[in-house]
Amino acid sequence: MKVSRILTMIVTSTVTSATAEPVKLPGIEVDPVGRCVTVDSTICLREGLLELVACAKGGKEHESLLSMEARPLHVHTALLLLGLESGNPALMERVEGGEEQWRHLPPSGDLVEVFLAWRGKDDELIEKPVSEFIVRVSDRVDGDGAVEERLPTHAFLFAGSRVVDNGGGPRVYQGDRSGNLISLATFGDELLCLQGVHSRENRALLWEINTKALPPSGTKVTVRLRPAKSPGATFKQPERKKK
């Protein structure tokens, strides 16, 4: 189940066309006029295979490019403030009827473009799409070395994680529990995800860090989230080259 519609109504009602001042949450700033959410982050991994673009602090930092200071629920709230609509991660949904049946539910939600920004030499502001820092080394060989294929998109679905039962206690926002914020792999609880299903079973988890383009590990950076300019943009998994 996605986040309560009541939460969506409460959050979006706080921002009107007259609101011009940025809205601040812990580790987050929302610019309703510039249509941008900025999140304080840190480069937590500089080489190796990736299953996540970003995780919450203390999450899966061993397989994530970035660690974010903010709670996933707060990032969700910030995106709602921009008027974006959440959908759902890829999951299995029970089909109503006499016999127990399940069906695959594909991921959905508004598209969000993800950028990375930091200060370079002479305090110069650098901003690049996150796809520049993620590559797949293919089986195809060009000359003496493998050819790097960049992640073909920097737009992710606003899946919105899920709210789940917690025994007899208050319901839990699953993204806060897992820390999965921006995901390359399909976990079923991520806040932002790629289109389609990406798992070891379909050989889709083939991404690693583009070390040449990335600032040093531990560098403080800003993740900038903006509504996608091309709503019809689609993700295409690069085909594995035959030897």
Number of C-alpha atoms within 10 A of each C-alpha: 14 17 22 10 10 8 12 18 11 12 17 17 12 10 17 10 7 7 12 12 11 14 16 13 15 12 16 22 18 24 19 21 13 11 14 22 25 23 23 18 25 21 21 23 21 21 17 14 19 23 24 26 25 28 33 24 17 12 18 19 21 18 20 29 29 32 27 28 17 21 21 27 19 15 25 23 20 27 26 22 25 21 17 20 18 24 22 25 31 24 18 13 12 12 11 9 7 6 7 8 11 12 10 10 14 14 22 22 19 20 28 24 20 24 19 22 18 16 15 10 7 6 8 9 10 12 15 16 16 21 19 20 21 23 21 19 17 17 13 14 13 9 7 6 9 13 15 16 15 18 21 15 18 19 29 27 27 29 29 34 31 22 17 14 12 10 8 6 7 9 11 15 20 23 23 23 13 18 25 28 30 26 24 25 23 23 18 21 27 30 29 34 35 26 24 18 20 21 15 10 8 8 10 17 18 21 21 23 24 20 15 10 11 19 16 13 14 14 15 18 22 23 25 23 22 21 21 17 11 11 11 7 13 15 14 12 16 14 8 13 9 7 6
